[in-house]
């Protein structure tokens, strides 16, 4: 059990108010980690904080726009001052659209890229620099998607943004390794949430199940084990630059 003990550690979860980010926040807290839940929607973030506290954990809510470096600099100052520094950063923002390729407006492309890719880059810049200054290593965990490689139909911009997350994860793993900061990504399969529910039509669900050996959707809590493992220096201290699939076998299938 000591391998996964995060007592004394502090995590900041960008997008911690979402379905997947909330589950990851609760999973980290259940292993002793103090969790800063970051989201634009303070009501949903407060609900995650309350669940953590009801279970006996430590949590606080912070508001920030992760697509703004200025906002992230302010956030980092607040979070690093909250609970004796930061050890774990989870990038879990998400925005999607099913607009057909030839109909995608520039504004939609920019919005999805800003949320899914630019925010990860900016958060890694701001918090990575602070972790280096702090001098005690750390773990950055990015949330990618099975759409990152190979791409999924119907979600063109989303797939490209998540492919960028994979590439960035491996680049930063090499860049930050000399500072004992590990950078990895979790690749979730299909976990129904508000951002993808609108494209999960019956025929789409049938196709997904036909390509998922476990023949079901994932439950958000099933991401917790991978997140806790990657957060723990004891359990995954020699793991960096890895893309960890939690997808029910989706990535192992071909037609």
C-alpha positions as CSV (number, residue, x, y, z in Angstrom):
1,X,0.0,0.0,0.0
2,X,2.9,2.4,0.6
3,X,3.6,2.3,-3.1
4,X,0.5,4.4,-3.7
5,X,0.6,6.6,-0.5
6,X,0.3,10.2,-1.6
7,X,0.2,11.6,1.9
8,X,1.9,15.0,2.1
9,X,1.6,15.6,-1.7
10,X,-0.4,18.3,-3.3
11,X,-2.0,18.0,-6.7
12,X,-3.6,20.6,-9.0
13,X,-6.2,19.3,-11.4
14,X,-6.9,21.6,-14.3
15,X,-10.5,20.7,-15.4
16,X,-11.0,19.0,-12.0
17,X,-14.6,20.0,-12.1
18,X,-15.4,17.8,-15.1
19,X,-16.6,14.2,-15.0
20,X,-13.1,12.7,-15.6
21,X,-11.2,15.4,-13.8
22,X,-13.5,15.1,-10.8
23,X,-13.0,11.3,-10.6
24,X,-9.2,11.8,-10.8
25,X,-9.3,14.4,-8.2
26,X,-11.2,12.1,-5.8
27,X,-8.9,9.2,-6.6
28,X,-5.8,11.3,-5.7
29,X,-7.4,12.6,-2.5
30,X,-8.4,9.1,-1.4
31,X,-4.7,8.2,-1.3
32,X,-3.8,11.1,0.9
33,X,-3.1,13.9,-1.6
34,X,-4.4,17.4,-1.1
35,X,-6.2,18.4,-4.3
36,X,-6.6,21.9,-5.8
37,X,-9.7,21.6,-8.0
38,X,-9.4,24.1,-10.9
39,X,-12.3,24.9,-13.2
40,X,-14.2,27.8,-14.7
41,X,-17.5,26.6,-13.3
42,X,-17.2,27.1,-9.5
43,X,-20.4,25.3,-8.7
44,X,-19.2,22.0,-10.2
45,X,-15.8,22.4,-8.8
46,X,-17.3,23.0,-5.3
47,X,-19.2,19.8,-5.7
48,X,-16.0,17.9,-6.3
49,X,-14.4,19.6,-3.3
50,X,-17.3,18.7,-1.1
51,X,-17.2,15.0,-2.1
52,X,-13.5,14.9,-1.3
53,X,-14.0,16.5,2.1
54,X,-17.0,14.3,2.9
55,X,-14.7,11.3,2.4
56,X,-12.1,12.9,4.8
57,X,-9.8,14.4,2.2
58,X,-8.3,17.8,1.8
59,X,-9.3,20.0,-1.1
60,X,-9.8,23.6,-2.3
61,X,-11.4,25.2,-5.3
62,X,-9.5,27.6,-7.6
63,X,-10.8,29.4,-10.7
64,X,-8.8,30.0,-13.8
65,X,-8.9,30.2,-17.5
66,X,-6.2,27.7,-18.6
67,X,-6.1,29.2,-22.1
68,X,-4.6,32.4,-20.5
69,X,-1.0,32.4,-19.4
70,X,-1.6,35.4,-17.3
71,X,-4.4,33.6,-15.5
72,X,-2.3,30.5,-15.0
73,X,0.6,32.6,-13.5
74,X,-1.9,34.0,-11.0
75,X,-3.3,30.5,-10.3
76,X,0.2,29.0,-9.8
77,X,1.0,31.6,-7.1
78,X,-2.2,30.9,-5.3
79,X,-1.9,27.1,-5.5
80,X,1.8,26.9,-4.6
81,X,1.0,29.1,-1.5
82,X,-2.0,27.0,-0.5
83,X,-0.5,23.8,0.8
84,X,3.3,23.8,0.8
85,X,4.0,23.7,-2.9
86,X,2.8,21.4,-5.7
87,X,3.9,17.9,-6.6
88,X,1.4,16.7,-9.2
89,X,-0.2,18.6,-12.1
90,X,-3.1,17.0,-14.0
91,X,-4.1,18.5,-17.4
92,X,-7.7,17.4,-17.9
93,X,-9.4,20.1,-20.0
94,X,-11.8,19.1,-22.8
95,X,-13.8,20.5,-25.7
96,X,-15.2,18.6,-28.6
97,X,-17.4,19.1,-31.7
98,X,-18.9,16.8,-34.4
99,X,-18.9,19.4,-37.1
100,X,-18.3,17.9,-40.6
101,X,-14.8,18.7,-41.9
102,X,-15.8,21.1,-44.6
103,X,-18.1,23.0,-42.3
104,X,-15.7,23.6,-39.5
105,X,-15.4,27.4,-38.9
106,X,-12.1,28.9,-37.8
107,X,-13.6,30.0,-34.5
108,X,-14.5,26.4,-33.6
109,X,-11.0,25.1,-34.6
110,X,-9.4,27.8,-32.5
111,X,-11.6,27.2,-29.5
112,X,-11.0,23.4,-29.4
113,X,-7.3,23.8,-30.0
114,X,-7.1,26.5,-27.2
115,X,-8.8,24.3,-24.6
116,X,-7.4,20.9,-25.5
117,X,-3.8,21.8,-26.6
118,X,-2.8,25.4,-25.9
119,X,-4.0,25.1,-22.3
120,X,-1.8,22.0,-21.7
121,X,1.2,23.8,-23.2
122,X,0.7,26.9,-21.1
123,X,0.0,24.9,-17.9
124,X,3.2,22.9,-18.5
125,X,5.1,26.1,-19.0
126,X,3.9,27.9,-15.9
127,X,3.7,25.0,-13.5
128,X,6.8,23.2,-15.0
129,X,8.9,26.3,-14.3
130,X,7.6,26.5,-10.8
131,X,8.3,22.8,-10.1
132,X,11.9,23.3,-11.3
133,X,12.3,26.3,-9.0
134,X,10.8,24.3,-6.2
135,X,13.4,21.6,-6.7
136,X,11.7,18.5,-5.5
137,X,10.7,16.9,-8.8
138,X,7.1,16.1,-9.6
139,X,4.6,14.4,-11.9
140,X,2.7,16.0,-14.9
141,X,-0.2,13.9,-16.1
142,X,-1.9,14.8,-19.3
143,X,-5.3,13.4,-20.4
144,X,-5.3,12.4,-24.0
145,X,-7.8,10.3,-26.0
146,X,-8.1,7.2,-28.1
147,X,-8.9,9.6,-30.9
148,X,-5.2,10.8,-30.8
149,X,-3.9,7.8,-32.9
150,X,-5.4,6.7,-35.2
151,X,-7.9,9.6,-35.4
152,X,-11.7,8.9,-35.0
153,X,-14.2,9.9,-37.6
154,X,-16.5,12.9,-36.9
155,X,-14.2,14.6,-34.4
156,X,-11.5,16.1,-36.7
157,X,-10.2,19.0,-34.6
158,X,-10.5,17.1,-31.3
159,X,-8.4,14.2,-32.7
160,X,-5.7,16.5,-33.9
161,X,-5.6,18.3,-30.6
162,X,-5.2,15.1,-28.7
163,X,-2.4,13.9,-31.0
164,X,-0.7,17.1,-30.1
165,X,-1.1,16.2,-26.4
166,X,0.7,12.9,-27.0
167,X,3.6,14.5,-28.8
168,X,3.9,17.3,-26.2
169,X,3.9,14.7,-23.4
170,X,6.9,12.8,-24.9
171,X,8.7,16.0,-25.7
172,X,8.3,17.4,-22.2
173,X,9.3,14.0,-20.7
174,X,12.7,14.5,-22.2
175,X,12.9,18.2,-21.4
176,X,12.0,17.9,-17.8
177,X,13.7,14.6,-16.9
178,X,16.9,16.3,-15.7
179,X,14.8,18.0,-13.0
180,X,13.2,14.7,-11.9
181,X,9.9,15.8,-13.2
182,X,8.0,13.0,-15.0
183,X,5.6,13.6,-17.8
184,X,3.1,11.0,-18.9
185,X,-0.4,10.8,-20.5
186,X,-3.4,8.7,-19.9
187,X,-5.4,7.7,-23.0
188,X,-9.0,7.1,-21.9
189,X,-11.3,5.1,-24.1
190,X,-15.0,6.0,-24.2
191,X,-16.2,7.5,-21.0
192,X,-19.6,9.2,-21.7
193,X,-19.5,12.8,-20.5
194,X,-21.3,16.0,-21.5
195,X,-18.7,16.9,-24.2
196,X,-19.1,13.7,-26.2
197,X,-22.7,12.7,-25.3
198,X,-24.1,14.7,-28.2
199,X,-22.2,12.5,-30.8
200,X,-23.0,9.2,-29.1
201,X,-25.9,8.3,-31.4
202,X,-27.1,4.6,-31.4
203,X,-25.1,3.8,-34.6
204,X,-22.0,5.4,-33.1
205,X,-22.3,3.4,-29.9
206,X,-22.7,0.2,-31.9
207,X,-19.5,0.9,-33.8
208,X,-17.6,1.7,-30.5
209,X,-18.8,-1.5,-28.8
210,X,-17.8,-3.5,-31.9
211,X,-14.3,-2.1,-31.6
212,X,-14.0,-2.4,-27.8
213,X,-13.2,-6.0,-26.6
214,X,-14.7,-5.4,-23.2
215,X,-17.9,-4.3,-24.9
216,X,-18.8,-1.5,-22.5
217,X,-18.1,2.2,-21.7
218,X,-15.6,3.0,-19.0
219,X,-16.6,4.3,-15.6
220,X,-14.8,7.5,-14.6
221,X,-13.5,5.9,-11.4
222,X,-11.6,3.4,-13.6
223,X,-9.2,6.2,-14.4
224,X,-8.2,6.6,-10.8
225,X,-5.8,3.7,-10.6
226,X,-3.7,4.9,-13.5
227,X,-3.6,8.5,-12.2
228,X,-2.6,7.4,-8.7
229,X,0.1,5.2,-10.1
230,X,1.5,8.0,-12.3
231,X,1.3,10.4,-9.4
232,X,3.3,8.2,-7.0
233,X,7.1,8.5,-7.2
234,X,7.3,5.2,-5.3
235,X,5.2,3.3,-7.8
236,X,6.2,4.9,-11.1
237,X,9.4,6.7,-10.4
238,X,11.1,5.4,-13.5
239,X,8.1,6.0,-15.8
240,X,8.2,9.1,-18.1
241,X,7.1,9.7,-21.6
242,X,4.6,6.9,-21.5
243,X,1.1,6.9,-23.0
244,X,-1.1,4.7,-20.8
245,X,-4.2,3.3,-22.3
246,X,-7.3,2.8,-20.2
247,X,-9.7,1.9,-23.0
248,X,-11.2,-1.5,-22.6
249,X,-8.9,-2.8,-25.4
250,X,-10.1,-0.3,-28.0
251,X,-6.5,0.5,-29.1
252,X,-5.7,-3.2,-29.5
253,X,-8.3,-3.8,-32.1
254,X,-8.4,-3.7,-35.9
255,X,-11.2,-4.7,-38.2
